[in-house]
Amino acid sequence: MIACKAVSNQARAVPVVASINRVAGSSRLPMAVVRRQTVRASAGENELDTDAIISDLSEKWEAVENKPAVVIYTVGAISGVWLANTVVGAINSLPLLPKVFELVGLGYAAWFTYRYLLFKDNREELLDDIEALKKKIAGDA
């Protein structure tokens, strides 16, 4: 049987493969018998309090002092994600480059594992570097 998690209180018809029949001595492909099973979600599952979410967002927006900067940063972030997606899609359409990038990523992962994760002294050095970066970002220098 195929397990299904319903996400609403509406009934959903879910196909379930009941059995596969094969005719003995035949070259025909096996046939799957499919029946429909209705799945209903319980009332307490996956409920969102949209009013609370909207009021929380409204309060946070009202607390922002420099609203134009937030809008500009948001538009810039969305544009940057779109541009990165376009560039990655264009690179991915080239036949050789995805495999080269995959090899580069595999090589870097192997180097990183050897350099920072295999030995205890190197793991401590990595943790020290991460803590220093956290302090640098947070401004606690």
C-alpha positions in Angstrom: 0.0 0.0 0.0 1.1 3.6 -0.6 1.1 5.8 2.4 -0.4 9.3 2.0 -0.6 12.2 4.3 -3.5 14.5 3.6 -3.0 18.2 4.1 -6.6 19.4 4.4 -9.9 18.4 5.7 -11.2 17.6 2.2 -11.5 14.0 1.1 -8.9 13.0 -1.4 -9.0 9.9 -3.6 -5.6 8.3 -3.5 -4.6 5.5 -5.9 -3.4 2.4 -4.2 -1.7 -0.5 -6.0 -3.5 -3.6 -4.7 -1.8 -6.4 -6.6 0.3 -7.1 -9.7 -0.9 -10.0 -11.9 1.3 -11.8 -14.4 -0.1 -14.3 -16.9 2.1 -17.4 -16.7 3.9 -18.2 -19.9 2.9 -14.9 -21.5 5.1 -12.2 -22.8 2.7 -9.5 -21.8 3.7 -7.0 -19.2 2.3 -7.4 -15.7 -0.9 -5.4 -15.1 -1.5 -3.5 -11.9 -4.9 -3.5 -10.3 -5.6 0.0 -9.0 -8.3 0.9 -6.6 -9.2 4.3 -5.0 -9.0 4.9 -1.3 -10.4 8.0 0.4 -8.1 9.6 2.9 -9.4 12.3 5.3 -7.1 14.5 7.5 -8.0 14.9 11.2 -9.3 18.3 12.2 -6.3 19.2 14.4 -3.6 18.5 11.8 -1.8 21.3 9.9 -4.0 24.2 11.0 -2.6 27.7 10.4 -3.8 30.7 12.3 -3.6 33.2 9.5 -4.9 36.1 11.6 -2.1 35.6 14.1 0.5 35.5 11.3 -0.9 38.6 9.6 -1.0 40.5 12.9 2.5 39.4 13.8 3.8 40.6 10.3 1.9 43.9 10.7 3.5 44.5 14.1 7.0 43.8 12.8 6.5 46.0 9.8 5.3 48.9 11.9 8.4 48.4 14.1 10.7 48.9 11.1 12.2 52.4 11.1 13.7 52.6 7.6 10.9 51.0 5.4 12.3 52.1 2.0 15.7 50.4 2.8 13.9 47.2 3.7 11.9 47.3 0.4 15.0 47.9 -1.6 16.9 45.1 0.1 14.0 42.7 -0.4 13.7 43.6 -4.1 17.5 43.2 -4.4 17.5 39.8 -2.7 14.7 38.5 -4.9 16.4 39.9 -8.0 19.7 38.3 -6.9 18.0 34.9 -6.4 16.4 35.2 -9.8 19.7 36.1 -11.5 21.5 33.3 -9.7 18.8 30.9 -10.8 19.1 32.1 -14.4 22.9 31.8 -14.4 22.8 28.3 -12.9 20.2 27.2 -15.4 22.2 28.5 -18.3 25.4 26.7 -17.0 23.4 23.6 -16.4 22.2 23.5 -20.0 25.8 23.2 -21.3 26.6 19.5 -21.7 30.0 19.3 -20.1 30.0 21.9 -17.3 27.6 20.2 -14.8 29.8 17.2 -14.6 32.9 19.4 -14.2 31.2 21.3 -11.4 30.1 18.0 -9.8 33.8 16.8 -9.8 35.0 20.1 -8.4 32.4 19.9 -5.6 33.3 16.3 -4.9 37.0 17.2 -4.7 36.3 20.2 -2.4 34.2 18.0 -0.1 37.0 15.4 0.1 39.6 18.1 0.8 37.4 19.8 3.4 36.8 16.4 5.1 40.5 15.6 5.1 41.6 19.1 6.2 39.0 19.8 9.0 37.0 16.7 10.0 39.4 13.7 10.2 41.6 14.8 13.1 40.7 16.2 16.5 43.2 19.1 16.3 41.8 20.2 12.9 38.2 20.0 14.2 39.1 22.3 17.1 40.8 24.7 14.6 37.6 24.7 12.5 35.4 25.4 15.6 37.8 28.3 16.6 37.5 29.7 13.0 33.7 29.5 13.2 33.6 31.2 16.6 36.0 34.0 15.3 33.7 34.5 12.3 30.6 34.6 14.6 32.3 37.3 16.7 33.3 39.2 13.6 29.8 39.2 12.2 28.1 40.0 15.5 30.6 42.8 16.2 32.0 41.3 19.5 35.6 41.7 18.6 
